[in-house]
Amino acid sequence: MWGVEKRTHEGRVAFITGGGRGIGAATAELLASEGAAIAVAARTLDEVSSVAEGISASGGKSIPLVVDVTDEQSVAAGFERCREELGPPTILVNNAGTPGVPLPVAAMEPAAWRGVFEANVTGSFLCAREALPMMASENWGRIINVSSAAARHPLAGMAAYSASKAALDQLTRILALEGEPYNIAAIGVYPGVVDTRMQEESRSFGAKLIGDQLHRMFSNYRDFGMLRQPEEPAELISYLCTPAAERLNGHIVRLEQLASLKEES
Ligand SMILES: NC(=O)c1ccc[n+]([C@@H]2O[C@H](COP(=O)([O-])OP(=O)(O)OC[C@H]3O[C@@H](n4cnc5c(N)ncnc54)[C@H](OP(=O)(O)O)[C@@H]3O)[C@@H](O)[C@H]2O)c1
């Protein structure tokens, strides 16, 4: 059972995409422990149910939602259920994402390219589009877009993922401008290299498929102890949902900045 001394997000409703595992699940659990009611959204029913049940069993409030962020109807239905069952969400964590199979542009099928953009960019757009009017009606909102340092560091074979996250960063900056009159702030996050299914899958692609360099890079993250636990970016996301983080509207924040940001506020 969680303590009651620090309930940073008491009274808030948070909609977290990709909440069934990894960074999204850790974020859902942390925000719930800090008082927010959580809509846990992703495509896999077992995973969203298990996270929502865990939160409820610990005394929090949560509902599981089967949502495909690339599907306009599915996103609209998810937000409507959240509004009906928990209230209008004023926190949106656009965390659902995929790297796809990292391949050079010349070897990449257009459908695979589109799949990465649909999940990482269009999904965040569709969710923001549903969330914004609900946040505006509450005159407060926070949109956190989970991006990646890959948006800034070009690596051969990573065009779809990197370009999609760069697009997400620019979406963040524009959401910041559009949200400001309604007291809605949008902030991007580079979560570091995190020990999740995404990294596991990236390691499992053979060198034959993705080339020696990328294959070695993904293995080295694990072999050299560079993987962070999902609870670390979750802590950053939680901080970015506090009123004090409003000053970061339109910024893209790296995990390493958390301690200094907390000191500043
Ligand atoms: N792990 C890292 O090192 C790292 C580094 C930088 C950035 N990131 C970013 O962090 C975010 C979370 O990734 P993770 O590492 O926690 O990976 P993960 O464990 O694989 O989680 C990804 C989540 O996104 C959901 N998802 C994927 N496509 C979806 C869709 N179309 N609709 C709804 N949900 C969808 C997945 O659930 P379903 O498959 O059930 O839908 C899952 O819950 C991603 O945006 C990723 O790009 C991760």
PDBQT file of the ligand as one rigid body, heavy atoms in Angstrom, charges set to zero:
ROOT
HETATM    1  N1  LIG A 301      13.769   1.252 -24.569  1.00  0.00    +0.000 N 
HETATM    2  C1  LIG A 301      14.596   2.193 -25.031  1.00  0.00    +0.000 C 
HETATM    3  O1  LIG A 301      15.828   2.051 -24.985  1.00  0.00    +0.000 OA
HETATM    4  C2  LIG A 301      14.041   3.465 -25.621  1.00  0.00    +0.000 A 
HETATM    5  C3  LIG A 301      14.937   4.471 -25.966  1.00  0.00    +0.000 A 
HETATM    6  C4  LIG A 301      14.448   5.655 -26.506  1.00  0.00    +0.000 A 
HETATM    7  C5  LIG A 301      13.088   5.815 -26.681  1.00  0.00    +0.000 A 
HETATM    8  N2  LIG A 301      12.224   4.801 -26.355  1.00  0.00    +0.000 N 
HETATM    9  C6  LIG A 301      10.785   5.024 -26.580  1.00  0.00    +0.000 C 
HETATM   10  O2  LIG A 301      10.065   4.686 -25.427  1.00  0.00    +0.000 OA
HETATM   11  C7  LIG A 301       8.728   4.336 -25.778  1.00  0.00    +0.000 C 
HETATM   12  C8  LIG A 301       8.315   3.075 -25.019  1.00  0.00    +0.000 C 
HETATM   13  O3  LIG A 301       9.120   2.005 -25.455  1.00  0.00    +0.000 OA
HETATM   14  P1  LIG A 301       9.614   0.822 -24.493  1.00  0.00    +0.000 P 
HETATM   15  O4  LIG A 301      11.089   0.836 -24.549  1.00  0.00    +0.000 OA
HETATM   16  O5  LIG A 301       8.914   0.876 -23.179  1.00  0.00    +0.000 OA
HETATM   17  O6  LIG A 301       9.172  -0.438 -25.381  1.00  0.00    +0.000 OA
HETATM   18  P2  LIG A 301       8.096  -1.598 -25.173  1.00  0.00    +0.000 P 
HETATM   19  O7  LIG A 301       8.285  -2.264 -23.867  1.00  0.00    +0.000 OA
HETATM   20  O8  LIG A 301       8.193  -2.417 -26.401  1.00  0.00    +0.000 OA
HETATM   21  O9  LIG A 301       6.709  -0.822 -25.126  1.00  0.00    +0.000 OA
HETATM   22  C9  LIG A 301       6.109  -0.264 -26.252  1.00  0.00    +0.000 C 
HETATM   23  C10 LIG A 301       4.656  -0.012 -25.909  1.00  0.00    +0.000 C 
HETATM   24  O10 LIG A 301       4.023   0.646 -27.012  1.00  0.00    +0.000 OA
HETATM   25  C11 LIG A 301       2.822  -0.056 -27.313  1.00  0.00    +0.000 C 
HETATM   26  N3  LIG A 301       2.471   0.135 -28.710  1.00  0.00    +0.000 N 
HETATM   27  C12 LIG A 301       3.225  -0.096 -29.817  1.00  0.00    +0.000 A 
HETATM   28  N4  LIG A 301       2.512   0.162 -30.921  1.00  0.00    +0.000 NA
HETATM   29  C13 LIG A 301       1.281   0.558 -30.504  1.00  0.00    +0.000 A 
HETATM   30  C14 LIG A 301       0.086   0.949 -31.168  1.00  0.00    +0.000 A 
HETATM   31  N5  LIG A 301       0.009   0.971 -32.511  1.00  0.00    +0.000 N 
HETATM   32  N6  LIG A 301      -0.988   1.295 -30.432  1.00  0.00    +0.000 NA
HETATM   33  C15 LIG A 301      -0.939   1.292 -29.073  1.00  0.00    +0.000 A 
HETATM   34  N7  LIG A 301       0.160   0.929 -28.388  1.00  0.00    +0.000 NA
HETATM   35  C16 LIG A 301       1.248   0.556 -29.103  1.00  0.00    +0.000 A 
HETATM   36  C17 LIG A 301       3.129  -1.501 -26.959  1.00  0.00    +0.000 C 
HETATM   37  O11 LIG A 301       1.953  -2.263 -26.689  1.00  0.00    +0.000 OA
HETATM   38  P3  LIG A 301       1.193  -3.199 -27.742  1.00  0.00    +0.000 P 
HETATM   39  O12 LIG A 301       2.225  -3.849 -28.602  1.00  0.00    +0.000 OA
HETATM   40  O13 LIG A 301       0.424  -4.110 -26.850  1.00  0.00    +0.000 OA
HETATM   41  O14 LIG A 301       0.293  -2.260 -28.493  1.00  0.00    +0.000 OA
HETATM   42  C18 LIG A 301       3.897  -1.309 -25.665  1.00  0.00    +0.000 C 
HETATM   43  O15 LIG A 301       3.020  -1.145 -24.582  1.00  0.00    +0.000 OA
HETATM   44  C19 LIG A 301       8.720   4.198 -27.302  1.00  0.00    +0.000 C 
HETATM   45  O16 LIG A 301       8.136   5.334 -27.883  1.00  0.00    +0.000 OA
HETATM   46  C20 LIG A 301      10.198   4.128 -27.658  1.00  0.00    +0.000 C 
HETATM   47  O17 LIG A 301      10.470   4.611 -28.956  1.00  0.00    +0.000 OA
HETATM   48  C21 LIG A 301      12.674   3.636 -25.825  1.00  0.00    +0.000 A 
ENDROOT
TORSDOF 0
